Amino acid sequence: MNPWRLRLLSQLDTLGTVRAVAQAANLSPSSVSQQLAALEAETRTQLLERTGRRVRLTSAGLILARRARAILDHMDSVEAELRGFGEEPVGLVRLGAFQSAIHTMAVPAVTRLAREHPHLDVELLQLEPHESMPALRGGDADIIVTTTDFDELPLGPDLDLVPLATDPILLVVPPEHPAAGRGAVDLAAYADEPWAFDMPQSYMANLALRLCRQARFEPRVVCRFSNYMMALQHVEAGLSIALLPGLAVDPRYRVATRELATPVTRTISVAIRRGAPPRAAVRAVLDALRQHPELPLPGRE
């Protein structure tokens, strides 16, 4: 069986449509369909069936798709052993991390790995929590830094988690704002403020909206940014306030942070696929992430 075609089949199980697989693989839908047809010929098994204009996996297709990831992981492990005889981590590891974990956790780990394991290549991907789980399950990432505290990020028996740290959700305001004092704050007191939010349906946008609604108000959103630095700049200018994770509050920006009266924290974890033992290269990345120094969690005046 062609491993590339196995990867496409695995992605079809994860993403649901040939069009979505084609977009993820930078191929045309017809090319994906041709490769999946070739995989059927290789296995001499019907893997797909049509339902109207769409295709879905047969029972045999589901079995192969869900075992394909373990097959591909095993092939990667064998390749690494042949290249390094299992003694030195070698090969490519795709590490996904959300925005605020990249500069605080992922980059220091990758820098250390480059120094200690010169034959190990780490491809760093920015993947927010709502993106990283599907990427890990579909084989587009080998290891992810994510958070799993909230309902929209379901776990399953296919993943192993290693907790790394906890991170508070903070109210971020301009330095001259009346809230820029001491003590925890009640969100209900800021119902009439202009708010900076993440992009719709993202992890932080959903969380911030949920917290505002729990405080019994609908936030007046005046801007949306996919980049925390832009949100901090907007707050610093006095144009909005925001709810952000502690790790996202870059000290280069003149903003004040306050803890919430009802504390909200997220657990930052590393996730890998469960199954065959992870290859030496993945273990090395996991070990480097676990060696991070104690993370500074801001609570500045």
C-alpha positions in Angstrom: 0.0 0.0 0.0 1.2 3.5 -0.9 1.7 5.5 2.4 0.8 8.7 0.7 -2.6 7.3 -0.3 -3.1 5.9 3.2 -2.6 9.4 4.5 -5.3 10.7 2.1 -7.7 8.0 3.3 -6.9 8.9 7.0 -7.6 12.6 6.2 -10.9 11.7 4.6 -12.0 10.0 7.8 -11.0 13.1 9.8 -12.1 15.9 7.4 -15.2 14.3 6.0 -15.1 15.3 2.3 -12.9 14.8 -0.7 -12.9 18.6 -1.2 -11.6 19.2 2.3 -8.9 16.6 1.8 -7.9 18.2 -1.5 -7.6 21.6 0.1 -5.5 20.3 3.0 -3.2 18.3 0.6 -3.0 21.2 -1.9 -4.4 18.9 -4.6 -7.5 19.0 -6.9 -10.5 16.9 -5.8 -10.2 14.8 -8.9 -6.5 14.0 -8.0 -7.6 12.9 -4.5 -10.4 10.7 -6.0 -7.9 9.1 -8.4 -5.4 8.3 -5.6 -8.2 6.8 -3.4 -9.3 4.7 -6.4 -5.7 3.5 -6.8 -5.7 2.6 -3.1 -8.8 0.5 -3.6 -7.1 -1.3 -6.5 -4.0 -1.9 -4.3 -6.0 -3.4 -1.4 -8.5 -5.1 -3.7 -11.2 -3.8 -1.4 -14.1 -1.3 -1.8 -13.1 1.5 0.5 -15.6 4.2 -0.7 -19.2 4.4 -1.6 -21.2 7.2 -3.2 -24.2 8.9 -1.5 -25.5 11.4 -3.9 -22.7 13.8 -4.9 -20.5 12.8 -1.9 -18.5 9.7 -1.0 -18.2 8.0 2.4 -16.0 5.3 3.8 -17.3 1.7 3.7 -16.8 -0.4 6.8 -13.6 -1.7 5.3 -12.6 1.9 4.5 -13.2 3.0 8.1 -11.1 0.1 9.5 -8.2 0.9 7.1 -8.4 4.7 7.7 -8.3 4.4 11.4 -5.4 1.9 11.3 -3.5 3.9 8.7 -2.2 6.4 11.2 -0.6 3.6 13.3 0.8 2.1 10.1 2.3 5.5 9.0 3.7 6.1 12.5 5.4 2.7 12.4 6.9 3.4 9.0 8.3 6.7 10.4 9.8 4.8 13.3 11.4 2.2 11.1 12.8 4.9 8.8 14.3 6.7 11.8 15.8 3.5 13.2 17.4 2.8 9.8 18.8 6.3 9.6 20.1 6.5 13.2 19.9 2.9 14.4 17.5 4.1 17.1 20.4 5.8 19.1 19.9 9.4 18.0 16.7 11.2 17.3 16.5 11.9 13.6 14.0 12.9 10.9 11.1 15.3 10.8 8.7 16.1 13.6 5.8 18.4 13.1 5.0 20.3 16.2 1.8 22.3 16.5 1.3 25.0 19.1 -1.2 27.7 19.8 -0.1 31.3 19.3 0.8 32.2 22.9 2.7 28.9 23.5 5.0 29.4 20.5 7.3 32.0 21.9 7.1 30.9 25.5 7.3 27.1 25.1 7.8 25.8 21.5 10.6 28.1 20.3 12.8 27.5 23.4 12.3 23.8 23.0 13.1 23.8 19.3 16.2 26.0 19.9 17.5 23.5 22.5 16.8 20.5 20.2 18.7 22.1 17.4 21.7 22.4 19.6 21.5 18.9 21.1 20.2 16.8 18.2 21.5 18.2 14.9 19.9 15.5 12.8 16.4 16.2 14.1 14.3 18.6 12.1 11.3 20.2 13.8 8.6 21.9 11.7 6.8 24.4 13.9 3.1 25.0 13.0 0.8 27.6 14.5 -2.4 25.7 15.3 -5.0 27.1 17.7 -6.6 24.5 20.0 -9.7 24.1 17.8 -7.3 23.3 14.9 -4.6 21.2 16.5 -6.7 18.2 17.6 -8.0 17.4 14.0 -4.4 18.0 12.7 -3.0 15.5 15.2 -5.7 12.9 14.5 -5.3 13.4 10.7 -1.6 13.0 10.7 -0.7 16.7 9.8 1.0 17.1 13.2 3.0 14.6 15.2 2.8 16.4 18.6 0.8 19.4 19.7 0.8 21.9 22.6 -2.9 22.5 23.3 -5.5 22.9 26.0 -8.4 20.5 26.6 -10.4 22.2 29.3 -13.5 23.1 27.3 -16.3 21.2 25.7 -15.5 22.0 22.0 -12.3 20.1 22.3 -13.3 16.4 23.0 -10.7 13.9 24.0 -10.8 10.2 23.1 -8.9 7.0 23.6 -6.7 7.7 20.6 -4.7 10.4 22.4 -2.2 10.6 25.2 -1.9 13.8 27.2 1.1 15.2 29.3 0.1 18.3 31.4 2.7 21.0 31.2 1.4 24.1 33.0 -1.7 26.1 34.0 -2.5 29.5 32.6 -5.1 32.0 33.9 -7.6 33.9 31.8 -7.1 37.6 32.5 -9.0 40.8 31.9 -6.6 43.1 30.0 -7.2 46.9 30.1 -5.3 50.1 29.1 -2.9 51.3 31.8 -5.0 54.3 32.7 -8.3 52.3 32.9 -10.2 52.4 36.2 -9.8 48.6 36.4 -6.0 48.9 36.3 -5.8 48.7 40.1 -5.5 45.8 42.5 -7.6 42.8 43.2 -9.8 40.5 41.1 -12.6 41.9 39.0 -16.2 41.0 38.2 -16.8 40.9 34.5 -20.4 42.2 34.9 -18.9 45.6 35.8 -17.6 45.9 32.2 -20.7 45.1 30.3 -20.7 48.5 28.5 -17.0 48.5 27.5 -15.8 48.0 23.9 -14.2 44.6 23.5 -11.4 43.1 21.4 -12.2 39.5 20.4 -10.4 36.7 18.5 -11.9 35.5 15.2 -15.4 33.9 15.3 -15.5 30.3 16.3 -11.9 30.3 17.5 -11.1 28.8 20.9 -10.6 32.2 22.7 -13.5 33.9 21.0 -15.8 31.1 22.2 -14.4 31.2 25.7 -14.6 35.0 26.0 -18.2 35.0 24.7 -19.1 32.3 27.2 -17.6 34.1 30.1 -19.4 37.4 29.2 -22.7 35.6 28.9 -22.2 33.9 32.2 -21.8 37.4 33.6 -25.2 38.2 32.0 -24.2 40.6 29.2 -23.6 40.5 25.5 -20.2 42.0 24.7 -20.0 45.0 22.3 -17.2 43.7 20.0 -15.4 46.5 18.2 -12.6 44.6 16.6 -11.5 41.0 15.9 -7.8 39.9 15.5 -6.3 36.5 14.9 -3.0 37.9 16.4 -2.7 38.6 20.1 -0.1 41.3 19.5 -2.7 43.3 17.5 -5.2 42.9 20.2 -2.7 44.1 22.9 -1.9 47.1 20.7 -5.6 48.0 20.4 -6.0 47.7 24.2 -2.9 49.7 24.8 -4.3 52.5 22.6 -7.3 52.7 24.9 -9.7 51.5 22.2 -10.9 48.3 23.8 -10.5 45.8 26.6 -10.0 42.0 26.2 -10.0 38.6 27.9 -6.7 36.9 27.1 -4.6 34.0 28.4 -1.8 35.0 30.7 0.8 33.6 28.3 -0.5 35.9 25.6 0.2 39.1 27.5 3.5 40.3 26.1 5.3 42.6 28.5 6.4 44.9 25.7 2.8 46.4 25.7 1.7 48.9 28.2 -1.5 47.2 29.5 -2.7 46.2 32.9 -4.1 42.7 33.8 -6.6 41.7 36.4 -7.5 38.2 37.5 -11.2 37.3 37.4 -13.3 37.2 40.6 -14.3 33.7 39.6 -10.9 32.4 38.4 -10.7 30.7 35.1 -7.6 28.7 34.1 -6.6 26.5 31.3 -4.4 23.4 31.5 -1.7 23.5 28.9 -0.8 19.9 27.7 1.2 18.1 25.1 -0.8 15.5 23.1 0.4 12.7 20.9 -1.4 9.9 19.2 -1.8 6.7 21.2 -0.8 3.4 19.7 2.7 2.3 18.8 5.4 3.7 21.1 6.4 7.1 19.8 9.6 7.2 17.8 12.8 8.6 19.3 12.4 12.0 17.5 8.9 12.5 18.9 10.1 11.5 22.4 12.9 14.0 22.2 10.5 16.9 21.3 8.2 15.8 24.2 11.1 15.8 26.6 12.2 19.2 25.5 8.8 20.7 26.0 8.6 19.2 29.5 11.9 20.9 30.4 10.6 24.4 30.0 11.4 26.8 32.8 8.6 27.9 35.2 6.4 30.0 33.1 5.8 33.6 34.1 2.1 34.2 34.4 1.4 38.0 34.4 -0.6 39.8 37.0 0.9 43.2 36.5 -0.4 46.5 37.9 
